[in-house]
């Protein structure tokens, strides 16, 4: 796997779930705040233990430090990693762990708690947003709702490699309004047998139950295999709720079903290799979207496949391109297959007393069914800046092709005979939040945003000329991981 920086001496690899890295310098940590009494691996192939060490800490000449049986910190960049097996040089960067096996910049912030329990490293991340969602125009409604997820994770050495176990759960089937969260121009999946329109579906109770095993290949490479039921195949960017660039935005993207909708797949097997800053991986999986029963386990044939190439030239940039064939993904269109192509670039920049994360994502669905072929594109730019510790500003700008916005009665009203007329929709969100409570255990913020739209004039009869939507919310998650909180039993 790639090092956080190909030219840097410490060699930290990256793969897995989003857990951004800290930027606190290792050289200033005091020994009473850190339990570092395990032998320290050198993160550079040529690194050797330093002769003069602080009590309870093992350091290499390049400043890398051991923080327990699995955790390693790079003294040069403050990047926290997980050792791959017993290797002294292969370390998986926690910061770069995106959803499934995807990468994001390893320099992004981490919000989670952790504990060393014997030979296991245990971690827990969650995010809960509670508030008022008001969608504008004739088709908009106002609802009180909560978007949420909870993620336990566990790591340990197993044989010559490292095993990762991960779960992800959501209670949105109870905390979303019936039929889903109001979201103008959103489409995808069904409710009571009918396609969802202007609604974002709730996520399943079981969003991920996965295991991943990683083996070192020499000093700079790894081989890994990942199984999830449910899980996420090697297709698309980091899912929207895990991207640092969307960390404060409580809404799903309108391009979700063109870019990253396969993040909950009931049956997926992925394998791949990494070398320094490059990752190549492929998946076989069940391509069907989750059904309306959000609390069960779906069973369908594993008849879909995908491949993804990811690059990480340094700790602030990641890029990916991927392609997937999804066999009959939508229950409401059982004869339609999708060939999905995606590409994305993510950037993260740690700031003094803050952070700046951005992403550009493109996704394209080539849909084919008997007698019908459609090509739909979705473009997303999003950015979040954290400044003066407690303040956040964010934006999301989207242009998305939609061909499922109109029911039969709507097409009749507008005089449209085509069953799937396509419209280019624009959505432009601007928002902010401020932490009202922030410590090493808990972060609570109050936030709000506004969304404006562009659309063809033909849709004015249904949506109004200038609909505007807004949200007011309270966000809760674990405190930001800093170096001085990385002590045993935190």
C-alpha positions in Angstrom: 0.0 0.0 0.0 1.1 3.5 -0.5 3.0 5.4 2.1 1.4 8.6 3.3 4.0 10.3 1.3 6.1 8.3 -1.2 9.2 10.5 -0.5 8.8 10.4 3.3 10.9 8.1 5.4 8.1 6.6 7.5 6.2 4.1 5.4 2.5 4.0 6.3 0.1 2.1 4.0 -3.6 2.9 3.7 -6.8 1.0 3.2 -10.2 0.5 4.9 -12.7 2.9 6.6 -12.6 6.6 7.1 -10.6 7.5 10.1 -8.7 10.7 9.5 -5.3 11.3 11.0 -4.1 13.7 13.7 -1.6 16.4 13.1 -0.3 16.8 16.6 3.6 16.5 16.7 5.0 13.5 18.3 8.0 15.2 19.7 6.0 17.3 22.2 4.0 14.5 23.8 4.8 13.8 27.4 5.2 10.2 28.6 2.4 10.5 31.3 -0.1 11.1 28.5 0.8 8.1 26.4 1.2 4.4 27.2 3.9 3.5 24.8 5.8 0.6 26.3 5.8 -1.9 23.4 8.8 -2.4 21.1 8.6 0.2 18.3 8.8 -0.9 14.7 10.8 1.3 12.3 8.5 2.8 9.8 11.3 3.2 7.3 13.1 0.1 5.8 16.4 1.5 7.0 15.2 2.9 10.3 16.8 1.8 13.6 15.8 2.4 17.2 17.1 5.6 18.7 19.6 5.2 21.4 18.1 7.9 23.6 14.4 7.3 24.3 11.8 8.8 26.5 10.6 6.5 29.3 7.9 4.1 28.2 8.4 5.0 24.5 10.3 3.4 21.6 11.4 5.6 18.8 13.3 5.1 15.5 15.7 7.7 14.1 13.0 9.1 11.9 10.7 9.8 14.9 8.3 6.9 14.5 6.8 5.7 17.8 5.2 2.5 19.0 1.9 3.1 20.8 0.9 -0.4 21.6 0.9 -3.9 20.0 -0.7 -2.5 16.8 -0.6 1.3 16.8 2.3 3.2 15.3 2.8 6.9 15.0 5.0 8.7 12.5 6.9 11.4 14.3 7.5 13.3 11.1 3.9 13.7 10.1 1.8 12.7 13.1 0.1 10.0 11.0 -1.3 7.2 13.2 -1.1 3.7 11.6 -1.9 0.1 12.3 0.9 -2.5 12.0 0.4 -5.1 9.2 1.3 -8.4 11.0 4.7 -8.3 12.6 6.2 -6.2 9.9 8.5 -3.3 11.0 7.9 -1.4 7.8 4.3 -2.1 6.6 1.8 0.1 8.5 -1.8 0.9 7.4 -2.6 4.5 7.8 -5.8 5.0 9.9 -6.4 8.4 8.4 -6.7 7.0 4.8 -9.3 4.4 5.7 -12.5 5.2 3.8 -15.7 3.2 3.5 -15.2 -0.4 2.4 -11.7 -0.6 1.0 -11.6 2.9 -0.4 -8.9 5.6 0.4 -9.2 9.2 1.4 -6.4 11.6 2.3 -4.5 10.3 5.4 -4.1 13.8 6.8 -7.9 14.3 7.5 -9.1 14.4 11.1 -10.3 11.4 13.1 -13.3 11.4 15.4 -13.4 8.2 17.5 -12.6 6.5 20.8 -10.2 3.6 21.1 -9.0 1.1 23.7 -6.4 -1.6 23.8 -7.8 -4.9 25.2 -5.2 -7.6 25.3 -4.1 -8.3 21.7 -7.1 -6.5 20.3 -7.3 -2.8 19.3 -10.9 -1.6 19.7 -12.3 1.5 18.2 -15.7 3.2 18.0 -17.0 5.9 15.8 -20.5 7.4 15.5 -22.4 10.3 14.0 -25.9 11.5 14.9 -27.6 14.5 13.4 -31.0 15.5 14.8 -33.0 18.4 13.5 -35.6 20.0 11.2 -35.5 19.4 7.5 -37.6 21.8 5.4 -37.7 21.2 1.6 -39.2 24.1 -0.4 -41.7 24.4 -3.3 -45.0 22.6 -3.9 -43.4 19.1 -3.6 -41.4 20.0 -0.4 -42.4 19.2 3.2 -41.0 19.9 6.6 -40.1 17.1 8.9 -38.2 16.4 12.2 -35.7 13.6 11.7 -32.3 12.1 12.5 -29.6 10.7 10.3 -27.2 8.4 12.2 -24.7 5.6 12.2 -22.6 3.7 14.7 -19.4 1.9 13.9 -17.5 -0.6 16.2 -14.1 -1.8 14.8 -11.5 -4.3 16.0 -8.0 -5.1 14.9 -5.5 -7.7 15.9 -2.4 -9.6 14.6 -3.3 -13.0 13.0 -0.6 -15.2 11.7 1.7 -13.1 9.5 -1.0 -10.4 8.9 -3.6 -8.2 10.5 -7.3 -8.8 10.7 -9.9 -6.0 10.8 -13.5 -6.6 11.9 -16.0 -3.8 11.3 -19.7 -3.2 11.9 -21.9 -0.3 10.9 -25.4 0.2 12.1 -28.1 2.8 11.6 -31.5 3.5 13.2 -32.8 5.6 10.4 -35.6 3.2 9.8 -37.0 4.5 13.1 -35.7 8.1 12.9 -36.6 9.0 9.3 -40.1 10.0 8.4 -42.2 7.3 6.6 -41.0 7.0 3.0 -37.6 8.5 3.7 -36.0 11.9 4.4 -37.4 14.7 2.3 -34.9 15.7 -0.4 -36.0 17.6 -3.5 -35.0 15.9 -6.8 -33.7 12.7 -5.1 -34.5 9.3 -6.6 -33.5 5.7 -6.0 -35.0 2.6 -4.3 -38.7 2.1 -3.4 -41.3 2.5 -0.7 -44.4 0.3 -0.6 -43.5 -0.9 -4.1 -43.3 2.5 -5.6 -40.1 4.4 -6.7 -38.9 7.0 -4.2 -39.1 10.5 -5.6 -38.0 13.6 -3.6 -37.0 11.4 -0.8 -33.7 9.9 0.5 -34.2 6.3 1.6 -33.2 5.3 5.2 -30.1 3.2 5.5 -30.4 -0.4 6.7 -30.1 -1.4 10.3 -27.1 -3.5 9.3 -25.0 -1.2 7.0 -21.8 -3.2 7.2 -20.6 -6.5 8.8 -17.2 -7.1 7.3 -13.8 -8.7 7.8 -10.5 -7.8 6.1 -7.2 -9.6 6.2 -4.0 -7.9 5.2 -0.6 -9.5 4.6 2.7 -7.6 4.0 4.4 -8.2 0.6 8.0 -7.2 1.2 8.7 -3.8 2.7 6.3 -1.6 0.6 3.5 -3.8 -0.6 0.5 -5.6 0.8 -2.2 -8.1 -0.3 -5.6 -7.9 1.2 -9.0 -9.6 1.0 -12.3 -8.2 2.3 -15.6 -9.9 2.8 -18.8 -8.1 3.7 -22.4 -9.2 4.3 -23.3 -6.4 4.0 -20.2 -4.6 2.7 -19.0 -2.3 0.0 -17.4 -3.4 -3.3 -14.4 -1.7 -5.0 -16.6 0.8 -6.9 -16.8 4.6 -6.5 -15.3 7.1 -4.1 -15.6 7.0 -0.3 -19.3 7.0 0.5 -20.7 10.4 1.1 -21.2 10.1 4.9 -17.6 9.1 5.4 -15.9 11.8 3.3 -14.1 14.5 5.2 -15.3 17.0 2.6 -18.9 16.2 3.7 -18.3 15.7 7.4 -20.7 18.5 8.5 -23.4 18.2 5.7 -26.3 16.0 7.0 -27.8 15.4 3.5 -27.1 12.7 0.9 -25.9 13.7 -2.5 -28.3 13.8 -5.4 -25.7 11.9 -7.4 -25.6 9.1 -4.8 -27.1 6.5 -7.2 -24.6 7.5 -9.9 -21.5 7.5 -7.7 -21.5 5.5 -4.4 -24.9 3.8 -3.9 -23.3 0.4 -3.6 -21.9 1.1 -0.2 -24.5 -1.3 1.3 -24.2 -4.5 -0.6 -25.5 -7.8 0.8 -22.7 -10.0 -0.3 -19.3 -8.8 -1.5 -15.8 -10.2 -1.8 -12.9 -7.9 -2.7 -9.2 -8.7 -3.1 -6.3 -6.5 -4.2 -2.7 -5.5 -3.8 -1.0 -2.2 -2.9 2.5 -0.9 -3.6 3.6 2.4 -2.1 1.1 4.9 -3.4 -0.9 2.6 -5.7 -3.8 0.2 -5.0 -5.5 -2.2 -7.5 -8.5 -4.2 -6.4 -11.5 -6.0 -7.8 -14.8 -7.3 -6.4 -17.6 -9.8 -7.1 -20.9 -8.9 -5.4 -24.7 -8.9 -5.3 -25.6 -5.8 -7.3 -29.2 -5.5 -6.1 -30.0 -2.5 -4.0 -31.3 -3.2 -0.4 -35.0 -3.9 -0.3 -37.6 -2.0 1.8 -37.2 -4.3 4.8 -34.4 -2.3 6.4 -33.8 -4.7 9.3 -33.1 -8.0 7.5 -30.4 -9.6 5.4 -31.1 -9.7 1.6 -30.1 -12.8 -0.4 -29.4 -12.5 -4.1 -27.0 -13.9 -6.6 -23.5 -12.5 -6.7 -23.7 -11.7 -10.4 -22.0 -8.2 -10.4 -18.4 -7.2 -10.6 -16.1 -4.2 -10.3 -12.5 -3.0 -10.4 -10.8 0.1 -9.0 -7.5 1.8 -9.3 -6.5 4.3 -6.5 -3.5 6.6 -6.1 -2.2 8.5 -3.1 0.8 10.6 -4.2 1.0 12.1 -0.7 -0.9 12.4 2.6 -3.1 15.3 1.3 -4.3 13.8 -2.1 -6.2 10.7 -3.2 -7.6 9.8 -6.6 -9.6 6.8 -7.9 -11.1 5.6 -11.1 -13.5 2.6 -11.1 -15.9 0.6 -13.2 -18.6 -1.8 -12.3 -21.3 -3.9 -13.9 -24.5 -4.1 -11.7 -26.9 -6.8 -12.6 -30.5 -5.7 -12.1 -29.8 -3.3 -9.2 -33.3 -1.8 -8.9 -36.2 -4.0 -7.8 -38.7 -1.7 -9.6 -36.8 -2.2 -12.9 -35.9 -6.0 -12.9 -34.8 -6.0 -16.6 -32.4 -3.0 -16.3 -28.6 -3.5 -15.9 -26.2 -0.7 -15.0 -22.6 -0.1 -16.2 -21.2 2.5 -13.8 -18.0 4.5 -14.2 -16.7 6.8 -11.6 -13.7 9.0 -11.0 -12.8 11.3 -8.0 -10.2 13.5 -6.5 -10.0 14.2 -2.8 -7.8 16.8 -1.1 -7.2 17.6 2.6 -5.1 20.3 4.2 -4.5 20.5 7.9 -4.6 24.1 9.1 -3.5 25.8 12.3 -6.5 25.2 14.6 -8.5 23.6 11.8 -8.7 21.6 8.5 -9.8 22.0 4.9 -11.2 19.1 3.0 -12.5 19.0 -0.6 -13.6 16.5 -3.2 -14.7 16.4 -6.9 -16.6 13.3 -8.0 -18.0 12.2 -11.3 -20.2 9.2 -11.8 -21.9 7.9 -14.9 -24.6 5.2 -15.2 -25.1 3.5 -18.6 -28.4 1.8 -18.1 -29.7 -0.9 -20.5 -33.0 -2.7 -20.7 -34.9 -4.3 -23.6 -35.5 -1.5 -26.1 -34.0 1.3 -23.9 -30.6 2.7 -23.2 -29.8 5.8 -21.1 -26.6 7.6 -20.1 -26.8 9.6 -16.9 -24.0 11.8 -15.4 -23.5 13.2 -12.0 -20.9 15.9 -10.9 -20.3 16.8 -7.3 -18.0 19.3 -5.7 -18.0 19.6 -2.0 -15.8 21.3 0.6 -15.7 21.8 4.3 -13.3 24.1 6.2 -12.8 24.0 10.0 -11.3 27.1 11.4 -10.5 28.5 14.9 -11.1 25.0 16.3 -14.9 25.2 16.7 -16.2 26.7 13.5 -17.2 25.0 10.2 -18.3 26.3 6.8 -19.3 23.8 4.0 -20.7 23.7 0.5 -21.9 21.2 -2.0 -22.5 22.0 -5.7 -24.1 19.3 -7.9 -25.2 18.9 -11.5 -27.1 15.6 -11.9 -29.0 13.9 -14.7 -32.4 12.5 -13.4 -34.8 10.4 -15.4 -37.0 9.0 -12.6 -38.5 12.3 -11.3 -41.9 11.9 -13.0 -44.7 9.5 -12.2 -47.3 8.7 -14.9 -49.6 11.4 -13.6 -46.8 14.0 -13.7 -45.9 13.0 -17.3 -49.5 13.4 -18.3 -49.8 16.8 -16.7 -46.7 18.0 -18.5 -47.7 16.4 -21.8 -44.6 14.1 -21.9 -44.9 10.7 -23.6 -41.4 9.4 -22.8 -41.5 7.0 -19.8 -38.0 8.2 -18.6 -37.5 11.9 -19.6 -34.1 13.1 -18.4 -33.5 16.5 -16.7 -30.3 18.2 -15.7 -30.8 19.3 -12.1 -28.5 21.6 -10.1 -28.4 21.7 -6.3 -26.2 24.3 -4.5 -25.9 24.0 -0.7 -24.2 26.5 1.7 -24.0 25.9 5.4 -22.1 26.2 8.6 -21.8 24.8 12.1 -20.2 25.6 15.4 -19.1 23.3 18.2 -20.9 24.1 21.4 -19.2 21.3 23.3 -15.8 19.8 22.2 -13.5 17.6 24.3 -11.6 14.4 23.8 -14.8 12.3 24.4 -17.6 14.2 22.7 -18.2 16.9 20.0 -21.6 18.6 19.8 -22.3 21.2 17.2 -25.3 23.4 16.1 -25.6 23.9 12.3 -27.8 25.0 9.5 -27.7 25.2 5.7 -29.6 26.5 2.6 -30.0 24.8 -0.7 -30.9 26.5 -4.0 -31.7 24.7 -7.3 -31.6 25.0 -11.1 -33.8 23.0 -13.4 -35.5 23.1 -16.8 -38.5 25.5 -16.9 -40.8 22.6 -17.8 -40.6 21.4 -14.2 -41.8 24.7 -12.7 -45.4 23.4 -12.6 -44.3 20.7 -10.2 -41.5 22.2 -8.2 -42.2 26.0 -8.4 -39.9 28.5 -10.0 -37.4 28.9 -7.2 -37.6 26.4 -4.5 -35.3 26.8 -1.5 -34.7 24.2 1.2 -33.1 24.6 4.6 -32.0 22.5 7.6 -31.4 23.3 11.3 -29.6 20.5 13.2 -27.7 19.3 16.2 -24.7 17.1 15.4 -23.0 14.6 17.9 -19.9 12.5 17.4 -16.8 11.4 19.4 -14.1 14.0 20.1 -11.2 14.5 17.7 -8.3 12.1 18.2 -5.2 13.9 19.3 -1.8 12.5 20.1 -2.1 13.4 23.7 -5.3 11.3 24.0 -3.6 8.2 22.5 -3.0 6.4 25.8 -4.1 3.0 26.9 -7.7 2.6 27.9 -8.9 5.9 26.3 
